[in-house]
Structures are given as structure tokens and as C-alpha cells.
Amino acid sequence: MDKEFSDAMLTGIGMLLGAGVPIVTIMFVKDFLNNLVAGMQIKLNSNYQYINSFEYEGRKKCRVSNIHFTTVELQDMESDQFITIFNKDFIRAKVWRNIERSKIDT
């Protein structure tokens, strides 16, 4: 291998790493911001704190235990187990559909 070729390879690898670090950083920041905005939406636009019975992923009786900046802590009332999920995943779960159905059923 000549010196020029190996220098070119090292330069190419350095450029790829130099471009990759900002991309990965942007992805982490974007994910953090998505969870932060979803957390604000949960805190400001919902009444999850006041409803003690909704279904989440097959668990029949769940309630929101705590809402953090990027995560939501749920408590399964039947097994007394705590579940921590990201805010954006909680928003996507459309839990409020289960809440409305449980209000109709009772």
C-alpha cells in the first residue's frame, strides 16, 4: 500500500467520522426534544393524574404515577409493578381511547 493511498484512506475515514458525530448528536437532541415536548403535552393537556384506571399494553388497571421531563412512570395497580416509558411512546399509545371506553363501560 502506498503512502498516498493510506493517507487518502485515513482522510476519508476522518471525514466520515467528522460528519457522523454531528448527525448522531442531532439525532439524540431531536429524540430528547420530542420526549420533552410530549411530556409537556401530557402535563398540560391531559387528566391522566386523575384517572386511576386505564388499559396499557394488556395491563387492565394502570395509572400515571409520575411524569418526568422525558419519561412517564406508570403503575400497574393489579401487580403493583412500575413501568417507565418514553413520553412520545405514551402519546403514541393512544391511552385516552381506553379511558373513554372505560367511562362508557362503568
N, C-alpha and C positions, 0 to 999 in steps of 0.2 A: 504494500500500500504506500503510495507516495505521501509526502508531507502535505502537499496542496489538497489532496483528496481528504485526508484525515482532518485538516483544518476546516475544509468546507463542511464535512460531516458534523464536526463539533459546533460550527457556527449555526448550521441548520437545527441541530438539537437544542442549542441555546435559544434560538428564535422561537421554536415550538414551545419550550418551557416558559419563555418570557411571555408568550401570548396565552398560554394555558392558565397561568396563575391568575391573571385578572378575570378570565372567564369563570373560573371556579369561584373566585371571590364574589363576583357579581351574582352567580347562582345562589350562593349561601345568603347574601344580603337580600336577594329577591325572596327567597324562601322565608327568611326571618320577617321581612316586611309583610308578606302575605299572611303569616300567622298573627302578627301584631294587629293588622287591620281586621282580621277575622275575630280576634279577641275583643277588640273594641266594639265590633258589630254585635257580638254575643252579649257583652256587658250592657250596651246602650239600648239595644233593640229587642231584648228578649225578657221573658219572665221565667227562665229556667230555674232561677233560685227559688221560686215559689211553688214549683210543681214537683211533687215528690214521686211521681210515677210515670215514667215513660220507658218505652222499649228501645234498647240499643243492641244491635247485633245478637239477637236471640235472648238477651237478658230481659226478663219481663218487667222487673221493677228497678229502675235506675233513677238516680237524682244527681244533680250537679253539686259536687262538694266544694269545689273551688275553681275560680277562673284566674289563670295566670296570664302573663304577657303573651306567651306563645303556646300554652297548653291549657287543656281543660281536665280537671280531675273529676271523674265520675265515681259514684259509689253504687255497687250492686247491692240493693237492700236485702235480697234473699240470702246471698252468700257472704255479705259484709266484706266484699272484695273491692279494692280501689283500682280504677283503670285510668291511666293517663294517656291522653291522645292529643294530637296537634289540633289547634283551633280550626285550621282550614279543613281538616278531615271531619271534625264535628259539624261544621257548617254544611259540608257536602252530604252528610249522613241524613239530612232532612228529618231530624228527630221530631220537629214540630208536627209532622204528619201523624206520627204515633200519638202525640199529645192530643191532637184534635179527635182522633179516633177513640182514645181512652175516655175523653169527656163525653162522647156520644154513648159509649157502652155503659157508662155508670149512671 
